[in-house]
Amino acid sequence: MENCCYFDTLTELPNRALLNDRLKQGIVQAVRHKLWLSVFFLDLDRFKILNDTLGHFAGDLLLQNVAKRLRSCVRESDTVARFGGDEFVILLTDFVDEQSAAQHSAEIAKKILDVLSQPFDLSGNQFITSGSIGFTLFPKDGSSVDELIKNADTAMYQAKASGRNNYQHFSDSMRSDALTRSTLENDLHHALPNQELVVYYQPLIDLQTTPNQIIGFEALLRWNHPRKGLISPDDFIPIAEETGMIVAIGEWVLKTACKQFKIWRDQGQPQLKKICVNLSARQFLQNDLAHSIWQCLDSTGLDARFLEIEITETVMMQHMSEVIRVLQQLMQMGVTVSLDDFGTGYSSLTYLKKFPINSLKIDRSFVRDILNDPDDKVIVHSIILIARQMRLEIIAEGIENNEQATYLMQAGCRFGQGFLYSKPLPADGLIDLFPLLDY
């Protein structure tokens, strides 16, 4: 008998106990009638950031609204349950074969991602979220409640690793991937205290000088794993963000980069004007970010005007009012702000003019084919024109040859970086680059 003990009080969805009961019944019916069923595991992207910035009341409102949208995506006979926190499990039943189960599950997953992408109004605050979904099919992907949910959860993590806001159907290969991820996460907990993390630096070049002059560096994190060697940031940064380790790691990167840049300046490199440090969404939306940066500058002795913080369009759009407040605090301190990967996300001029930023970075995807792709040429020229009109600096990423550099320089792009000048290197590997590069 279903009663209040089986429903989540916040969302009014079935809770974990009722879900388990319905899933057990679904398996029994599927076996008896030779049917298939599907189990979804859904996790909201960046939910913890919302709670940290706008508070738990806004988080609760989001969960209630998400619950309503999820119910609208499935049949009355299906089950949408709140599994815990920002996690939901969906049970779809009565499929006649594997093909129809897989096809219908993919259609429902796409529908869910679409409805979640629409803005949420949380008491006047516009919030945009997304979901990562994994799904499993009975009987192929598991024979018990625990196995089906566990494998759907594994597929969900694969969706997150694939860039979030997507869905994945569980496969056997995901088991080994999940084990690898778990091992990596465990090792990452020891990386900072064991001094395995290293900051690499990629030069920022003034394209309008002859010879080309290094005017600064972008700080890039690397992990020198004791057994696996250098691990790509793409493999461990998402884990650091999901687990919250990115906050401590990010503070270490910031302090290390500022300290190193101060050393270079003190050693007689007056042409160096900026050290750029990337901030993740979780770092940027800390309540005490401005104070943390001030402490870093104070402890390293670096003047605020030499520090440039890089954020992405996605970060800016998630919490607009909070982002503007933090950016204003940084501007007041004298820290500059760069919008990274411009042109790959929302790229709304209406939004762009609201944010106090100093520079735009043209994403490498536009630079790569700029000599041959007419569309990329139009995009790059448009970004440069926008930057000029808004009195913003413009930086092009991913310059790999002289032809690209010349084209960008003639188009009016002031600064650039890329393998043409130098790949990212540890501090002691940059000695030969000072003080000038001649190309």
N, C-alpha and C positions, 0 to 999 in steps of 0.2 A: 504494500500500500504506500503510494507516494504521499509524503507529508513534508512539513517545513524542515525536517531534519535532513532532507535530501536535496535542498535547494540553497544556492548561494544567496545570502541576504542582500548583497550589494547589487548584483546583476539580475537576480531572480532566475538564473540559469540552473540546471541540474549541477550538483556538486560532484566531487570525485566519487563519493560512495554510490550515488545513483548512476553515474556514468559506468562504473564497474558492473553494476547490476544489469544495466541495459546491454552492455557489451557482451556479458556472459550469455544473456538471453539471445542476443543476435547471433553469436557463434553457434549455439544449440540449434536455432532455426536454420541457419545456413547449412549446417551439417545434415540436418533432417531433410531439407528440401533441395540440397545440392546447389546452393546459392553462394554468391560472393558478397562481401561487404568491404567497406573502406573506412580507415581510421585516419583522421587528420590530426596533426599536432601543430598548433599555430602559436607563434611568439611575436609580440609587438616589438618593432624595432625602436630603440632609443627611449623606451618607456621610463627607465630609471632617470634619464636626464630630465624628463618632464617633472617627475616627482621632486628631484633635487632643486629645480628652478622655480616652478610654479606651485609646488606643494602637493600634499597628498589629496587635498580636496579636488584639485584639477585632475589628478590622476584617477580618482574615483569616478569623476564625471566622464573621463575618456573611456574607462572600462564599461560604464553603463551604456554609452553610445555605441561602442564597438559591439557589445552584446546584441543590441538591437539590429545593427547592420548585418551581423553574422546570421541571425535568425531569418533575415529577409532573403538570404542566399540559398536556403535549403528548404526541403519539403517539410510538411507538418510531421511526417513519420520519422524524420531524421532527428538526431540529438545534437544540440550544441551545449557543451558543458564548460564551466570554468574549472580548470585543472588546478589553478593556484597562481597568485600574483598576476602577471600579464600573460599567462598561458591559457590557451583554450584547446579543447579536444572536440572534434566533430565526428559523429558516427553516421555513415551513410549505408543503407541496407538494401537488400532485395535485388541484387544484380544477377542476371542469368549466366553470365560468363565473365572471364577475365577481361576481355576486350571492352565490353560495355562498362565494367567497373572502372577500368583505367581511363577510358575516354570521358565518362561522366565526372570522375574525380578531377581530371585535369580542367574540365569546363568549370566546375564549381570553384576550384582553386583560383582560376583566372578571374572569376566573378568576385570572389572575396578580395583579391588584391586590388581590383578596380574600385570597389566600394570603400575600401580602407584608404585609398589614395585621395579621396575627397576631403577637403578641410573640415576639421571639427571646431565647433564654436564652444569653447569652455569658459562660460561666464564672461564673454567679451574678448577672450584671448583666442586668436586663430592658431590652430595647431595642425600640422600636417605630419602624419605618421605613415607607416607601412608595415607589412607583416612578412614574416618568413614562415613558410609552410612546408611540412613534410607529410607524406601520406604512405600508408601501407595497405596491402590488400590481403584479405583472408580468402582462401587458405594459403596462398603462395608465400606470403612474407612473414607468417607467424601463425601459431596455432592456439595461443593463449592470450588472455587480456594483457598481461604484463609484457609479453613479447611483442605484441602488435603496437602497444603504446611506446615501448622502448625503441623499436625500429622506426616508428614515425618521428620520434624525437631525434633520432640519429639523422634522418633525412632532413629534418628541419635545420639542424646545425649545418648540414651541407648547403642548404639554401642560404643561410647566413654567410657562409664562407664564399659563396658564389656572388656576393654583392648585395644580399638582402633584397627585399621586395620581390621575391620569386618563390617558386615552389619546386620541390624535388620528390620524385617517386623513389622509395627505398630500393636499394640494390645490395647484393651481397658484398660488393667492393666497399660499400660505405662502412661496414663493420671494421675493416682494417684501417680505413681513414679515421674513424672515430677513435680507435685505439691510438693512432699516431697523434691525433689532436690532443687527447688526454695526456699523453706522455709529454708533449710539447708544453702544454699548460702547466704541468707539474714542474718541468725544468725551468720555465719562465719565472716561477716564483723565486728561484734561487739566482737568477741571472744578475739582478742588480746588486745584491749583497756580495756575490762572488766576483764582481767586477768583470762580467762577461760582455756587458753592453759597451759599444764604442760609438762615438760621434764621428761621422765622416762629413767632409765639407766639399761642396761643389762651387766653383767660382762664379760670380756674377760679373758680366763683362759689359763695359761701355762700348757699344757698337759704333758710336759716332766719333771715337778717338782713333788716331793713327800714331803709333801702333795701338791695338786694343788694350785697354787698361782694366785690370781687376779692381772693381770698386766695392766688393764685398763677397759674402759667401752665404749659401743656404746650408743649414745644419741638417743632416740626415742620419737617422738612427740605424745602426747595424747591431746584430747579435752574433758574437763570435762564440758559438756553442763549443763546449770542450770536446765533444765527440763528432759533431756534424759539421763543424767549421762555420763559415759565414751563412747565416740564415736570412732570407729575404724578408724585408718588413711586411710584405704582403702576406707572409705566412704566420707572423706572430703579432702584428699590430692589432688585427681584429680580435684576437684572443685577449690581448691586454685591455682593449676597450670593453669587451663584454664582462671581464672579470673585475674591472675597476683598477687593475694594476697600472693602467696608462697614466693615472694621476701622479703617482710617485715617480714613474719612469719619465714622464714629461717634465716634471720639475727638475729631475737630474739632467736631462738633455738641455734644458734652458740654462741652468747654472753652468754646465760644462761649456756650452757654446759661448756664453757671455764672457766667461773667464778666459777662454782661449782667444777670443777676439780682442779683449783688453791687452793680452800679452802681445799680440801682433801689432796693435797700435803703439804700444809702449816701446816696441823694438824698432820703430822707425818706419812704419808703413802708413803715412798720413793720407794716402789716396784711398784707403779703406773707409767706406762710409756706412756700411750696414752689415749686420748679421741677421739672417732671416731664420726664424724658427717656426715650424708648423705646430699648430695646436689642434688636437682632436676635439670633437664635439663635447665630450665629457670634461676635458680640461677647460675648454673655453667657458663652459657654463657653471664652473665652480662658483660658489658664493663669494669666495675671497680671492678670485683670480688677480684682480688689480693689485691687491695687497701682496700676494705671492710674488708677482713680477717686481713690485717695488723692493721687496726684501732681497730678491735675486740681484737686482741692479745695485742695491746698497752694499751687499756682501762682496760682490765682485768688483765694485768700483767703476762699472761701465756707465757712461752717460746714456740716458734714456734715448737720445736722438739717434744712437747707433743701432738700436734694436728694432727690428721689424717682425711683427707677428703675422703669420699666414693662416688664414682660415678659408674654408671652401664655401661655395654658394649654399650647399646643403645645410651647413651649420647656421648660416645667416637666416635661412628661411624657416628653420624649425621653431625658433623662439624670437620673433622679430623685435618685440619691445625690450626683452632682456638683452639681446645682442646689441642693440643700439645703446643701451645704458652702459654696458661693459666697454664698448668701443669708445664712447665719450670719456669714460674714466681713463682709458689708455691714452687717448689724445691729449687729455689734460696733463698727463705725466710726461708727455713728449715722445711716447712710443708711437711708431708708425704702424699701419696695418695694410696688408696686401690681400687681395681677393684671389685665391689660387684657382687654377683650372677654369678660368672664366670662359664661358661659351659652351660648357658641357652640361650645365645644369639648368636652372630656371632662367637665368639671363634676362630678367625683366628690368627694363630701364626705369620703370616706375619704382621698383624696389631699390634699385641701385642708387638712385639719388637720395634715398632716405638714410643710407649708411655712411657714417664718417670714415672713409677709407682713403688711402694715399696712392695705391697703385693696383693695377690689374695685371695678372699673369696670363698670357695666351697659352692655352693648353698645347702640349706637344703633338696631339692628334691633328691639329690644324697646321702645325709647322712641318710635319713629316712630308706631306704631299703638296706643299705650297707652290712648288715650281710647276706642277703638272695639273693640279685640280683647280678649275676655275671657281668652284664653290668655296674652297678653302681660302683662295685669294680674296674673294669678296668678304668673307667672314673676318679675316685678319685686318683688311683695310678698314672695315666697319668698326672693329674694336679699337684700332689706333685712333680713328676719328672721334669715337666716343670719349676715349681717354683724353684727347686734346681738348675737346669741348668742356670736359669736366675737370680739367687741370689735374689729371692723374698721370703718374708715371706708368710706363708700359714695359713689361718684361716678357720676352718670348722664351719658352722652354723647349728643350729638345733639339737645339741646333746641332746638326751633325756634319755639315759641309760648308765650304766657303760660299757656294752659290746661294744657299739659304740665308747665310749671314748677310751677304751683299743685298739680297732682295729685301730683307727686313730692314736693313739700315736705310736703303733708298725709300722704303715705304714710310719711314719716319719713326720706326721703333728704336728707342734709345738704348735699352738694356737687353741682354740675352744670356743664356746659359745652355750648356750641352756638351756632348762628347767631343765636339770640334775643339773645344778649349781644354777640357779636362773632365774625366769621369770623377765621381765622388771619391775622395781620398781621405785617409786619416790625417791628422794635423801634421805629423812628421813627414808625410809624403808630399806636402805642398811646397816645400822649401824652394824647389827649383822654379816655381812659378812666379816668385816675387822678383822684382816689383812689377814687371810688365810682361805682357804676352804680345808677340809680334806675328801677325798672320797676314 
